[in-house]
């Protein structure tokens, strides 16, 4: 007879760990796929300047740096699991939002929210 713990393992990993890793992999792959064409989209379709492209990346990095100060506190207060799930939901919403970007203001907002997940 095998124990219940052995039945939940796939490829030697606990089922939840394996699926969490796969979700993380696909999320990272999707984010890396959007970054190369994004500056071309911003300059050619939205008509923004190259300075703007650099500034929005700076906004995302600044937001990430600022809110990283509070991420540990949030994790302690809400619990690590809830904090991770909220981060992934925000992250997914940002990349889903790129499909409807029609103005530079929307890009600012999306990159600021993206910084919250970083």
C-alpha positions in Angstrom: 0.0 0.0 0.0 1.2 3.5 -0.8 0.6 6.5 1.4 -1.5 9.4 0.4 1.6 11.6 0.2 3.2 9.5 -2.5 0.0 9.7 -4.7 0.2 13.5 -4.9 3.7 13.6 -6.4 4.4 14.1 -10.0 7.9 13.7 -11.4 9.2 13.5 -7.8 7.6 16.9 -6.8 4.5 17.6 -4.8 1.7 18.3 -7.2 1.2 21.9 -5.9 4.9 22.7 -6.3 5.0 21.4 -9.8 1.9 23.4 -10.9 3.2 26.5 -9.1 6.4 26.2 -11.0 4.6 25.8 -14.4 2.5 28.8 -13.7 5.6 30.8 -12.9 7.3 29.5 -16.0 4.5 30.5 -18.4 4.1 33.9 -16.7 7.8 34.6 -17.2 7.7 33.4 -20.8 4.7 35.6 -21.6 6.4 38.7 -20.0 9.6 38.1 -21.9 7.7 37.8 -25.2 6.0 41.2 -24.8 9.1 43.2 -23.9 11.0 43.1 -27.3 8.1 44.4 -29.5 6.8 46.9 -26.9 9.1 49.8 -27.8 8.3 49.4 -31.4 4.6 49.4 -30.7 4.9 52.5 -28.5 6.9 54.5 -31.0 5.2 53.4 -34.2 1.6 52.8 -33.2 1.1 55.2 -30.3 3.6 57.7 -31.7 5.5 58.4 -28.5 9.1 59.4 -28.4 12.1 57.3 -27.4 12.5 59.3 -24.2 9.0 58.2 -23.2 9.9 54.5 -23.7 12.8 54.9 -21.2 10.7 56.9 -18.7 8.0 54.2 -18.5 10.6 51.6 -17.7 11.9 53.9 -15.1 8.4 54.3 -13.6 8.1 50.5 -13.3 11.5 50.2 -11.7 10.8 53.1 -9.3 7.4 51.7 -8.3 9.0 48.3 -7.8 11.8 49.7 -5.6 9.4 51.8 -3.5 6.8 49.0 -2.9 9.4 46.3 -2.2 9.8 48.1 1.1 6.2 47.1 2.0 6.0 43.7 0.4 7.4 41.9 3.4 5.0 43.7 5.7 2.1 42.8 3.4 3.2 39.2 3.3 3.3 39.0 7.1 0.0 40.7 7.5 -2.0 38.9 4.7 -0.1 35.7 4.6 2.5 34.6 2.0 0.0 32.7 -0.1 -2.5 35.6 -0.4 0.3 38.1 -1.2 1.7 35.8 -4.0 -1.8 35.2 -5.5 -2.5 39.0 -5.5 0.8 39.7 -7.1 0.2 37.1 -9.8 -3.3 38.5 -10.5 -1.9 42.0 -10.8 0.9 40.7 -13.1 -1.6 38.9 -15.3 -3.9 42.0 -15.5 -1.1 44.2 -16.6 -0.1 41.9 -19.5 -3.8 41.4 -20.4 -4.2 45.1 -20.4 -1.4 45.6 -23.0 -3.9 44.2 -25.5 -6.1 47.2 -25.1 -3.5 50.0 -24.8 -4.7 52.9 -26.9 -2.9 55.8 -25.3 0.4 56.7 -23.6 -1.6 57.3 -20.3 -2.7 53.7 -20.3 0.9 52.6 -20.7 1.9 54.8 -17.7 -0.8 53.2 -15.6 0.0 49.6 -16.7 3.8 50.1 -16.0 3.1 51.6 -12.6 0.9 48.6 -11.7 3.6 46.3 -13.1 6.0 47.9 -10.7 3.8 46.8 -7.8 4.3 43.2 -8.9 8.1 43.5 -9.2 
